[in-house]
């Protein structure tokens, strides 16, 4: 009986493609990229295709993990987001905001690239400078910080920006932990 419950539970978890914190990261990869998302955030939705292309280009060198820190992001909404935008990297919730707090992430989308060997942030911030502020997109994107960071990791060099300011939808730190 116990084994049947475990099998059913693993099927349910794999159906939603949400992973637990201890399952994140591949010891063979030097870096993990945490992508903080909100399924209802227009900016996250607009960046989803670009993030998918980065995943396809750099998945051999970097672990990608989508993180949903708001209680508003329920399993059904995350599953729909994954399907609608053809997300192939693992997604997980962070309703208790452990990762968001650890890295002082306040908006979505915001990315945090971590050196797994040293548990050190090598880049944190925006994906690119596509937004001047919420609701105000640039006509021409002139800076691609996440792409440069991923390229540097892929090439084994450490020449990337340390941090930039992310612009996006706020993470609600006042939500009660359900």
C-alpha angles and dihedrals in degrees: 000000000000092000091050090054091050092050092049091046092051091049092051092049094048091047091062093037092223115145133202121243093252090055093056120103134031114241089218092062121077096208140044122199113206112199111196110211144174115203092215095048112109091208091054089049092051093050095046096091092048091048089050091053091049089050092052091048099044107025092109091060105030134041110230120206125178111213125198108197100174124088086223087073104082125180092259093052092046091049091050091048090051092050098042094050097034093237111189100180121084119274127204140172125245099186092153087052095229094145094037090052094043091057098031092240111171106168142038128264096037125138131211120192112199129195099226096203094057100024086233128145109237096177135010131173143046129006092230138325093275092126127055090187137332108308093011116097124187117243091222125028108221103172127052104184098164093048091050090049092050092046091051092050091048092052093044095242127122104219106125137117113275096219145341133187113267119217119206149087116338122249109233106233090173094069115118114244104247 
